[in-house]
Amino acid sequence: MPSFSANSRPVVVVVVFPDTKLLDVTGPMQVFADARRVGGENYEIVLASANGGIQLTDAGVELGTDSMERLRDRKIHTLLIAGGFGAQAAAQDPELVENTVLLAGQAARIGSVCTGAFVLAASGLLDGRRAVTHWYSCDDLANKHPDVSVEPDRMFVKDGNVWTSAGVTAGIDMALAMVAEDSGRKVAVRLAQTLVVYMVRPGGQSQFSSVLLSQTNDADGRFDALHTWIGDNLKEDLRVDRLAEQVGMSERNFTRVYRAVTGRTPAKTIELFRIAAARDLLEATELPVATIAHRTGFEDDERLRRAMQRVLGISPTEYRNRFGVEKY
């Protein structure tokens, strides 16, 4: 593994290709670029592609790149493969795959954003490792590369010095975790605050949130305002009559319509929202479990434990031990 002197700038190489998703590139780049502003490393960021030159992203934005071959003698701190609609074709480009293998040998850390995992897999760099990609492509990755242990319900996965992430914004989460590894959690938290993003989500967090799932099921957004209100009032007594009153419906009609629209009972939704809020606090704080239970409306830690065990198959303490921020 390459070593870096105290005076050298860590080099981050982001590999792109035609039809790369723009945010897969710019999201992590912005994280690394801003790290120095909050006391982190002063990274040097290099955009690269198989042959260099201009690469057209899926958003129609052109990116100037160096050829990967020109970087073969550079000490690389982090090698990142971006994702996007062009990732499948890129994974079949012999020159890009060969250069990925060569540059990976010069890198202290390797990673992919979203479907960039297909390039790493085609390069053999994920063989025998755990990995993730966008949820839509997890089955495809597992089928095409059986030697890769795909973990579909993860934001990002770190296996040794090889990192992979889920779709788009998960690349930002992964980059923040990398900054935390380099410069400490406090720097990563300050950086997240300056970028106005979620406070350093751990890789073990699900790609799916309770709010997002509710919005997906409620395609017309009929209960969006109610879901926001629930999230803001988890400590309250959220009985069905209060929910019905909030949306101006009778209790009986609300229960019937809500279940028809969302596919679950109001009580189940509330439980999922409370579990999601508890997970956030378990991941990001050191608050006692009893305090978290109270803050999220479970009244006591035993009710929280039973709910998490039933829904997630894991206790609050076990969840924190596995997915707490300090683990990344």
C-alpha positions in Angstrom: 0.0 0.0 0.0 1.5 3.4 -0.9 2.6 5.6 1.9 2.3 9.4 2.0 4.5 12.0 3.6 3.1 14.6 5.9 3.8 17.3 3.3 2.2 15.6 0.3 -1.4 16.2 -0.7 -3.5 13.0 -0.8 -4.5 12.5 -4.4 -8.1 11.5 -5.1 -8.7 10.1 -8.6 -12.3 10.0 -9.9 -12.7 7.8 -13.0 -15.5 8.7 -15.4 -16.8 7.5 -18.8 -19.4 8.5 -21.3 -22.9 8.8 -19.7 -21.5 9.0 -16.2 -24.1 10.3 -13.7 -23.0 13.9 -13.0 -23.9 13.8 -9.3 -21.9 10.6 -8.8 -18.9 12.6 -9.8 -19.5 16.0 -8.3 -21.0 14.8 -5.0 -17.9 13.0 -3.6 -15.6 15.6 -5.3 -17.3 18.4 -3.4 -16.8 16.5 -0.1 -13.1 16.0 -0.7 -12.7 19.6 -2.0 -14.3 21.2 1.1 -12.5 19.0 3.6 -9.6 21.4 4.1 -12.0 24.2 4.9 -13.0 22.4 8.1 -9.6 21.2 9.2 -9.4 18.1 7.1 -7.0 16.9 4.5 -6.1 19.2 1.5 -6.9 16.7 -1.2 -5.8 17.0 -4.8 -8.6 15.9 -7.0 -8.0 14.5 -10.5 -10.7 13.5 -13.0 -9.6 10.6 -15.3 -11.0 8.5 -18.1 -9.7 5.6 -20.2 -8.3 7.9 -23.0 -8.6 11.3 -21.4 -10.2 14.3 -23.0 -13.8 15.5 -22.8 -16.4 13.1 -21.3 -20.1 13.8 -21.7 -22.1 13.1 -18.6 -25.8 12.0 -18.5 -26.8 15.6 -17.7 -25.2 16.9 -20.8 -22.3 18.5 -18.9 -18.8 18.0 -20.4 -15.9 17.1 -18.0 -12.3 17.5 -18.9 -10.2 14.4 -17.9 -6.6 13.1 -17.8 -6.0 9.7 -19.3 -5.7 6.9 -16.8 -2.4 5.8 -18.4 -0.8 9.2 -17.4 -1.5 8.5 -13.8 0.3 5.1 -13.6 3.3 6.6 -11.8 1.3 8.7 -9.3 0.8 7.8 -5.7 -3.0 7.6 -5.3 -4.7 8.0 -2.0 -8.2 7.3 -3.1 -9.4 5.8 -6.5 -13.1 6.3 -7.1 -15.1 4.8 -10.0 -18.2 6.9 -10.7 -21.5 5.3 -11.7 -24.2 6.1 -14.2 -26.0 4.7 -17.3 -22.6 4.2 -19.0 -21.2 1.9 -16.3 -22.2 -1.3 -17.9 -20.4 -0.4 -21.2 -17.4 0.9 -19.2 -17.2 -2.4 -17.4 -16.7 -4.1 -20.8 -14.0 -1.7 -22.0 -10.8 -3.7 -21.8 -8.6 -0.5 -21.6 -10.6 1.0 -18.8 -10.7 -2.3 -16.9 -6.9 -2.8 -17.3 -6.1 0.7 -16.2 -8.5 0.4 -13.2 -6.5 -2.7 -12.0 -3.2 -0.9 -12.5 -4.3 2.3 -10.7 -5.9 0.2 -7.9 -2.4 -1.3 -7.3 -1.1 2.3 -6.7 -4.0 3.3 -4.4 -4.3 3.2 -0.7 -8.1 3.1 -0.9 -10.5 2.1 -3.7 -14.1 2.9 -4.0 -17.1 3.1 -6.4 -20.2 5.2 -6.5 -23.5 3.5 -7.4 -23.1 1.3 -10.6 -19.4 2.1 -10.7 -19.3 -1.2 -8.7 -19.7 -3.0 -12.0 -16.3 -1.6 -13.2 -14.6 -2.8 -10.0 -16.3 -6.2 -10.3 -15.2 -6.5 -13.9 -11.7 -5.7 -12.8 -11.7 -8.5 -10.2 -11.3 -6.0 -7.4 -14.5 -7.1 -5.6 -13.9 -10.9 -5.8 -14.4 -12.4 -2.3 -15.6 -9.1 -0.9 -18.8 -7.6 0.3 -20.2 -4.8 -1.8 -23.3 -2.8 -2.7 -24.6 -0.8 -5.6 -27.9 1.0 -6.4 -30.8 -1.1 -5.1 -32.1 -1.4 -8.7 -28.9 -3.1 -9.9 -28.0 -5.3 -6.9 -29.5 -8.4 -8.3 -27.7 -7.8 -11.6 -24.4 -7.3 -9.9 -24.9 -10.5 -7.9 -25.9 -12.5 -11.0 -23.0 -11.3 -13.2 -20.4 -11.6 -10.5 -21.2 -14.5 -8.2 -17.8 -14.1 -6.4 -19.0 -10.8 -5.0 -21.1 -10.9 -1.8 -23.8 -8.2 -2.6 -25.5 -6.6 0.4 -28.4 -4.9 -1.2 -29.8 -3.0 1.8 -26.8 -0.9 2.7 -25.8 2.8 2.0 -22.2 1.8 1.6 -19.9 -1.1 2.4 -16.3 -1.0 3.5 -14.4 -4.3 3.1 -10.7 -3.8 3.8 -9.6 -0.9 1.7 -12.3 -1.4 -0.9 -15.5 0.7 -0.5 -18.7 0.6 -2.6 -21.8 2.7 -2.2 -25.5 2.8 -3.2 -27.0 5.3 -5.6 -26.2 9.0 -6.0 -26.3 10.7 -2.6 -24.9 7.5 -0.9 -21.6 8.5 -2.7 -21.6 11.6 -0.6 -22.2 9.6 2.6 -19.3 7.3 1.6 -17.0 10.2 0.9 -17.9 11.7 4.3 -17.0 8.4 5.9 -13.7 8.4 4.1 -12.9 11.9 5.4 -13.8 10.6 8.8 -11.3 7.8 8.4 -8.6 10.3 7.3 -9.3 13.2 9.6 -11.6 12.0 12.3 -15.4 12.1 13.0 -15.5 15.7 14.2 -14.1 17.0 10.9 -16.6 14.9 9.0 -19.5 16.2 11.0 -18.4 19.8 10.5 -18.1 19.1 6.8 -21.5 17.6 6.7 -22.9 20.6 8.4 -21.3 23.0 5.9 -22.8 20.9 3.0 -26.2 20.9 4.7 -26.4 17.1 4.4 -27.5 14.4 6.8 -25.0 14.0 9.6 -22.6 11.3 8.4 -25.0 8.4 7.7 -23.3 5.1 8.5 -23.0 2.5 5.8 -25.3 0.0 7.5 -28.3 2.3 7.2 -30.9 1.1 4.8 -31.2 2.5 1.3 -34.9 2.9 2.1 -36.3 5.3 4.7 -39.8 5.0 6.2 -40.7 8.4 4.8 -39.5 7.5 1.3 -41.4 4.2 1.4 -44.5 6.0 2.5 -44.1 8.5 -0.3 -43.6 5.7 -2.8 -46.7 3.9 -1.8 -48.7 7.1 -1.6 -48.0 8.1 -5.2 -50.4 11.0 -5.2 -49.0 12.5 -2.0 -52.4 12.5 -0.3 -50.9 11.9 3.1 -47.5 13.7 2.7 -48.5 16.5 5.1 -49.7 13.9 7.6 -46.4 12.0 7.4 -44.5 15.2 8.0 -46.7 15.9 11.0 -46.2 12.4 12.4 -42.4 12.8 12.1 -42.5 16.1 14.0 -44.7 14.7 16.8 -43.4 11.2 17.5 -43.5 11.8 21.3 -47.2 12.5 21.2 -50.1 10.1 21.7 -50.7 9.3 18.0 -54.0 7.5 18.2 -56.1 7.0 15.0 -58.6 9.6 16.1 -55.9 12.3 16.2 -54.5 11.3 12.8 -58.0 11.4 11.3 -58.6 14.8 12.8 -55.3 16.0 11.4 -56.5 15.2 7.8 -60.1 16.2 8.4 -61.6 12.8 8.0 -63.7 10.5 10.2 -61.8 7.9 12.1 -63.4 5.0 10.2 -63.0 6.5 6.8 -59.4 7.6 7.5 -58.5 4.0 8.6 -60.0 2.5 5.4 -58.6 5.0 3.0 -55.1 5.2 4.6 -54.7 1.4 4.4 -55.9 1.3 0.8 -53.5 4.1 -0.3 -50.4 3.2 1.6 -50.8 -0.6 2.1 -50.4 -0.5 5.8 -52.3 0.5 8.9 -51.7 3.9 10.6 -50.4 2.1 13.6 -47.8 0.3 11.5 -46.7 3.6 9.9 -46.2 5.2 13.2 -44.1 2.3 14.5 -41.9 2.5 11.4 -41.4 6.2 11.8 -40.5 5.8 15.4 -38.1 3.0 14.6 -36.5 5.2 11.9 -36.0 8.1 14.3 -34.6 5.7 17.0 -32.2 4.3 14.4 -31.0 7.8 13.6 -30.3 8.5 17.3 -28.6 5.2 17.8 -26.3 5.8 14.8 -25.4 9.4 15.5 -25.5 9.8 19.3 -24.4 8.2 22.5 -27.7 8.8 24.2 -28.9 6.0 26.5 -31.4 3.7 24.9 -34.0 4.6 27.4 -33.7 8.3 26.5 -34.0 7.5 22.8 -37.1 5.4 23.5 -38.7 8.3 25.3 -37.7 10.8 22.6 -39.2 8.7 19.8 -42.5 7.9 21.5 -41.8 4.3 22.7 -42.2 5.3 26.4 -39.6 2.9 27.6 -36.6 0.9 26.3 -38.4 -2.4 26.4 -41.1 -1.3 24.0 -38.3 0.0 21.7 -36.4 -3.2 22.0 -39.4 -5.3 21.1 -40.3 -3.2 18.1 -36.8 -3.2 16.7 -36.5 -6.9 17.3 -39.8 -7.6 15.5 -39.2 -5.2 12.5 -35.4 -5.4 12.1 -34.5 -8.6 13.9 -31.9 -6.7 16.1 -31.9 -5.0 19.5 -31.1 -1.3 19.9 -27.8 -2.1 21.6 -26.8 -4.6 18.8 -27.9 -2.0 16.2 -25.7 0.7 17.7 -22.7 -1.7 18.0 -23.0 -2.6 14.3 -24.0 0.7 12.7 -22.9 3.5 15.0 -20.9 6.3 13.3 -17.7 5.5 15.2 -17.7 2.1 13.4 -17.0 3.9 10.1 
